């Protein structure tokens, strides 16, 4: 018995697990900083230690869930746009072929649970999952693409994601610089 919807929940579970692992690392980092700044003891006067940790974990998990969900929405849109521009498939058959690729993210998200102690490992495993999924995606849809279409599809994704990352990095650097400039030093 085969059902094409059997893996439909994998993207949600992957997002939840990645959100949890990034939130756990960030929670430990924030708690360490609060202790070093001497703020944590004051917070314990109003909340219990477990209450602070659970509230912080919930808020961080919600934040990372929104980030990863937005990234998935953007990724799905760019995949479908690239298929519109470069594929000869007009019926969406190729999109059904790549849906099983969500198992890649599922496997890497499960592996990320063991790596919550280091942010570089978490970022590396997320980037590796994205890269392997992209290779899988290109391999699966290459049947419906001409050589020029395949080159166009690859460049479309590389240029889009590069531009996206540069824009986000630029915005963060501008925000950081304006924050540092506003400090009374």
HELIX and SHEET records of a PDB file:
HELIX    1   1 UNK A   10  UNK A   37  1                                  28    
HELIX    2   2 UNK A   40  UNK A   44  1                                   5    
HELIX    3   3 UNK A   49  UNK A   86  1                                  38    
HELIX    4   4 UNK A   93  UNK A   98  1                                   6    
HELIX    5   5 UNK A   99  UNK A  101  5                                   3    
HELIX    6   6 UNK A  102  UNK A  112  1                                  11    
HELIX    7   7 UNK A  113  UNK A  115  5                                   3    
HELIX    8   8 UNK A  119  UNK A  141  1                                  23    
HELIX    9   9 UNK A  142  UNK A  144  5                                   3    
HELIX   10  10 UNK A  147  UNK A  182  1                                  36    
END                                                                             
